[in-house]
Amino acid sequence: MSIDLDRYFARVGYDGPRENSLATLRRLHGLHPQAIPFENLDPLLKRPVKLDLQSLQAKLVDGGRGGYCFEHNSLFAAVLRELGYEVREATARVRWSVPDGMTTPRVHCLLFVEAEGEDYLADVGFGGNVLTAPLPLASREEQETPHEPFRLVDDDDGEHLVQEAKINGQWTPLYAFDFAHTHPADYEMGNWFTSAHPNSIFVNGLLGARAEAGKRYALRDNQLAVHTLGGTTEKTTLKSAGELRDALSDLFKLRLDALDGLDPALTALAARTA
């Protein structure tokens, strides 16, 4: 099966050229995180997360849903390959909100994409700090994006690169990656851990994120944050299942039909204390 580009382009709002240019890559990379949100409703509700293209298209493209990194970047890779880009999958160890000295498993994924003779890091699935533009892999300079500045720096171990974002004026590490060959089985293992391991944050709480022009929306359990670029972050505690459902529908643009057990889960989340 190949991805239906017409349906994907309608989902993200793209009506430009169907060519494997840098301009097309940049435009799609900016549109995808605005149209297709980051969310973990399936793991939260103990539903399996499938990475085959038919399931991804049915859920993220036709179903009005989002997903997490393995779903987003698997879908994005299929779109880019259909357009003629050379794409390689990769895995990463998360550094965001991780104590110094802790080594995390390879449970994040990203893409290396060649466009006009240069290699880029593409990643449309990193939650509240998702990239909204590809990054040239060869550059170690600060790189502007439609949202925060990002950069790639060499890790102290000399074996990895670290993606960092400038948040509130400070460079913050998000994840570390290398160029080891990644097999589909690596994605399957990372996807299982993320969606089913009893200690996974994706199983034990609610996560949501979406970028739009000038803003980022983030949800952790019943804590909603709306960050305005160059401005303030407004934080709100959502106190009922109805308020959570409204936020998921209105701010995160999610279709919530056919999710059995969602309201009891949202009621439990609304009762949590910060």
N, C-alpha and C positions, 0 to 999 in steps of 0.2 A: 504494500500500500504506500502511496505517496501523499504528501500533505496537499490539501485543497487550498491553493494559494488565494483563490477568489474569496473563500470564506474567511481565511485568516486575515487577509487585507481588509475585509469589511469589519472584522472584529476590532482591529487596531486603528482603523481609520486611515489606511494608506492608499493613495491613488496615484503614486508616482511610477517611474520607469521600473520595469522588471529586468534589471541588469545587475551584475555583480560588481558594482562600483562602490567606492568608499562613501559617496553621498547616500546611496541606498542603504548601506549598512548603518550609517549614522542615523538616518531618519527612522528606520525600523527599530533601532536600539532605543531611540527616544520615545517612540510611540508605545512599544510593548508594555513597559512598566506602568504606563498611565491607563491603559485599557484593560490589562489582565492583572488582577491584584495578586499579591502574595497572601496565602492563607493556608490553614492546616485543619479545615473542618473535617476532612475524612479521617485523619489519625485521631483527632479528638473524639470522633464518634465510633472509633474502632472499625472503620471501613478500610478495605485494602486500597493501596495507591498503586496504580498500574502505569507502566512506562511505555507500553506499546503505542505506536502512533495512532491507531484507531481509538484507543481509550483517551489519549491526550487530546485529540481533535474533538471527540465527543464531549469531554469535560470542559477544557479551557477555551475552545473555539465556539462550539455550538451550544454548550450547556450554560454559558454565562458564569462559569466558576473561575477560580484561580488555582493556585497550587504553590508548592515550594520549589527549591532550586532544581531538583532532579526533573521535575515536570516542566518548569519554565524553560530550562536550557536544553532539554531534549527536544521540546517543541521548536524552539528557536533554531537549533541546529538543523532540524528537518527542513524548516523554511529556507534557511540560508543555502543548504545543499541543493534544494530544488531550484534556487536562483543561480546556481553555478559556482558558489563559493567553495573553497577548500576549507574544511572545518575539522579540528581535532578536539576531542573531549579531554578534560583534565579534572583532577580532584584537588581539594585544598583542606587545610586544617584551620578552623576558625580561631581567630585571636580576639574578636570583638567581645568585650565583657568577660574575658577569660583571665584568671589570675596569672601573674608573671610566673614562669617556670612550669606551667601546666601544659602538657601536650595533649591536644585533642585528636580524635580519629579523623580520617579523611571522609567527612560527611557533608562537605560542601562540594559543588561542582561548578565548573566554568568552561569556557570555550576559547580556543585559539582559532582565529579566522584570518585568512589571507585576503587582502583587498588591495588591488593596484600595486602588487609587488611588495607589500609590507605586512607584517604580522601584527594582529591586534588581539588584546584580551577583550572578550565580550562576555557579559554576565547580566542576565535580566532576572535573576532569581535570588538576590541577597537581601530580602526583607526591607526594613526601614532605611537602609543605606544602599539600596540598589543603585548600580551605575545607570545613568541615562545617556551614556555615550561610550563607544569603544575606546580603549586606551592603547596607544602604540606600545608594543612590548619592549622595543629597544630603548625607549625614553626613560630617564630617571629624573626628569624635571616635573615640576608641578604642571598638571594638565587641567584646563578648565573643562567643565561639563555644564549642561543646562542647570545643574543643581550645584553641589559643593565641588571645590577643587579636589582632585585625586592625584595620587602619584604611585609609582612602583619603586621600591627600594630593595637593595640587596640585604638579605638577612645576615645576622651575625655568623651563622653557621656556614656561609658561603655556598650553600646548596639550594636555597630557596629565594624566591622573591616574595615581598610582602606588599599587599595592596593596602594603602592608607588613604583616609579621607580627612580633610581639614574640617573639623567640627568645633564650632565656637573658637576658632583661631588656633586650635591645637591639632597636630597630626595624630590621628588615632588609627592603630592597626586594625584591619578588618579580617584578613586571612593571609596565610602563607601557602605558596604553591610551588611546584617544580614542573619539569617537563617530561616526567616519566610517562611512558606509554600507558594509556588507560583503556581497559577492555570493557565491553558491555557488562560483564560480570561484576566489575568494580562499582558501576552505577547501581546494579541490582542489590549488592550488599549494602552500600550506603543508603539506598532507598529503604531497604528493610529496616536497618537500624533506626533511621530517622522516623519511620512511620509506625514501628511496632515495638521497639525496645521499651521495656517498662520504665526506664529512667529518662527516656527522650522527652525534651521539653515540648515536642510536637504532639505527644500523647497525653501529657499532663496539664495542658493549658491551651488557651486560645491565642493565636498570633495572627496579626493581619497588618498589611502595609500596602500603600499605593502612593505613587508619585504623580503630581500634576504640575503644570507650569507654576513655578513660584512657591510650591507647597509640598510637604510630605505628610501623609497620614500614617499613624502607627497605633496598633492596638495590642495590648498585652493583658490577657484575661479581661478585666472590666476597666482597665485604665487606658483611656484614649488620649493621644497626643497629636496636636495639629501644629506642625512647625512651619512657620513662614520664613522663607529664605531671606537672610539679612535682617530678620526681626526676632520675634519672640516665639516661644513654644507654649501653647495653651493646653493645659492638662485638665481632663475631666474624668470623674469616676461615674461609670454607667451603672445605675442602681437597680435595673430590672432587665428581665429577658426582652421586654419590648424595646427598651433603649438600646440594648446590644443589637437586636435584630435590625432596628432602624439604622444604626451606624453601619452595620455590614451591608445593608442594601443601598443606603444613600451615599455614604462616603467611600466605601470600598467597592461599590457597583456590583455586588454579588447577587445572583439569583439563588434563592434559598429553598425553592420548592424541591420536593422529593428527598429531603434530608430528614428521615425518620429519627426521632430522638433529639432533635436540635433544641427545642424549647426547654426540656428538662436540663440539658447541659448548660444552656445559657442562664437558666435560673440559678443553678449552682455557682456559675462563674460570677454572677452579679452579687452573690452573697459573700464573696471573698473580700478580705480586707487588704489594703495596699501594703 
